[in-house]
Amino acid sequence: LYTSLAGIEGLKLPRIPPNSRVAFNQFPLLLRDKAIRDALHLRIRKELKVETTLLYPEPIHRIYDLGYDMSRDPFPNATYLARRLLLLPTHPLMRRKVLEQVVDLIKDHLFHRE
């Protein structure tokens, strides 16, 4: 997934430190905006029947009344990530062929939005 999706405009992947081996339980994608993320999430689920995850609809500090002044977001980075993060399943039952189809769909979706 990492090599296949690296370098695509409008899509950020996690940074992997040199000399590291990563075992993702879910593969995170950070999309340019919420609308693109939501549309891609629905399209993958509908067309490929792959259960992508949005993690949280909003960050925790916006879900519960924690007494923060919401006119000035105290955690803008958490809000930014929560609204743009899409997680792809990478468990052992996900077959390579299906993941390749997910990659193709992501590329198609992002390239046809430019």
N, C-alpha and C positions, 0 to 999 in steps of 0.2 A: 504494500500500500504506500509506504513512504516514498520509495523510488518512483512509483508510477504517478504519484500526485505532486511530487516536488516541482516547484517552479511555476505552478499554475497561478496566473493572476487572479486575485480575488479570493485566494485560499491560502491560509497560513497553517503550517504544520508545526508540531512541537519541535523544539531544538533538542537534539540528542548530543550530549557532550562527547568529545573525542574519546576513543578507547572505552566506549560504553556499549553494553548490550541491553536492549530494552525489551521487556515483555509486556505489551499492552493488554490489559483485560478488555479495554475498548479503545478504539483508535480515534483520537480527537481531531476534528477539523474546525478551524475558525474561519467563518465566512465573513464576507465584506459587510453584510447587514442582515438584520432579522428577517426581512421579507424573502431574501434569497435563501437563507437557511431554512425557513419554514417551508418554502416551495420545494426545495431539494429533499427535505425530510419526508414530505408527503409523497413526492414522486418515487423515491426509492422504496417506500413502503407499498405503494400502489402497484408499481410496475414490476418490482422484483420480489415483493413479499419479504423484504429484509427489515428486521426491526431495529431501525436507528433510534437513538435516544436524544432527547433535548436536555436531559439532566434536570434542570429546574426551569419553570416558566419565567421566573424572576429570581434574582439572588435572594438569599434568606432574609437579609435586612429589609427587603421590600415585601416579603410574604407575611411576616409577622409584625405587629406593632411593637417595635422595640424602643419607641420614644425618640427616634431620630427625626430631625427636621428634613422632610423629604423634598422641600423646595430647593435644598442644596444637598445633593446626593453625597453622603459621607464616604461611600465606597464606589466611586465611578468605574474603577477597573472591574470590580465584581459584576456590576450592572452590564458593562460592555461585553464581558465574556459570557455571562448567562444568556444574553440575547443573541449571540452569534455562534455559540458552540454546538456542534453536531457530533455525536459519537457513533461510530460504526462498530458493530459487533465483531469480535475477533476470536471468539471461543472456538474450541476444537471442532465443533459441528459445522462451522462456516467453511465451505469448500472453496478452494482456490478459484474455480471457475465462476462461482457466484461473486467472489470479491473482484474478479476481473470485470464482471458485468457492472458491479457497483462503480468501479473506476471509470468505465466507459460512460455510464450514465452521468456521473459527476462532471466529466469533461464536456459531454454534450450539453448539459444544463448550463454550465458556466460559459462555454464558448458561444452559445446562442443567446446570451443575455447582454453581450457587449454592444 
